[in-house]
Amino acid sequence: MSPELELAIDAARAAGVLLRENYETPLEVDEMHTHDIKLALDVKSQDLITGKILETFPDHAIYGEEGLAGNQESPNQWIVDPIDGTVNFFYGLPHFCISIAMRREGKILIGVIYDPLLDELYAVDFDGPPTRNGKPISCSPREELKDAVVTIGFSKSREAMDVGLARYRRVAYRVRKTRMLGSAAMAMAFVACGRLDAFVEEEISLWDIAAGVLLVERAGGSITMGNSRTNQDKMSIIATNGKIPLIELLNQEDES
């Protein structure tokens, strides 16, 4: 295990302890939006992760959902989502995680996604297969849409929700089941380990998916990313097991 991955795992597990201690307790809300919530705990979790990283690599950069830290001129950048699934966490839904990735000169090299309630840790190093709790994982072998389970994210803007609903109607008739989970990072981890066959979202931020992209690619999956059609500051993503023809279906539907 590389020192960078060992550090990311340590930071994710430490943040996981913090989240478990505060799960289903009274929480301080910093911002309450129509379709989102910002908690003081988000900031506390990111500060904990940031402290651990910069203590070891003081010249590295932090790019997180809750702000920047470190040397922003550094070629080494850590991408942090301190609670992916904050709304789930706030409502007591047991589906959220911590996501940490590191990229060097724009290339993602390591990734960690940690589910603190199930104590499941997904990790991928500079080389080698992705793992869950130390055991190698891979995407599902399913090839046909009729056998697939797909999750479609519904983002925070009305325009993105409309796109998501349209895609949901197209996909739902062709797959075995659809699911809505509320955590993009967990959805990516589930594609990487074969629990899901695909994840689609129109508006996504880098910290939501950075670790998951590397997990899915190393697990044999396929990633298609582009500019969001509904928010110029966001990206869109289609992550699949690399076998089901979901990307082709969505491209055909979008062109029609």
Secondary structure, DSSP 4 states (H G I P E B T S, - for coil): --HHHHHHHHHHHHHHHHHHHHTTS---EEEE-SS-EEEHHHHHHHHHHHHHHHHH-TTSEEEETTEEEE-TT-SEEEEEEEEETHHHHHHT-S--EEEEEEEETTEEEEEEEEETTTTEEEEE-SSS--EETTEE--------GGG-EEEE---SSHHHHHHHHHHHHHHHTTSSEEE--S-HHHHHHHHHHTS-SEEEEEEE-HHHHHHHHHHHHHTT-EEEEEE-SS-TTSEEEEEE-SSS-HHHHHHHHHH-
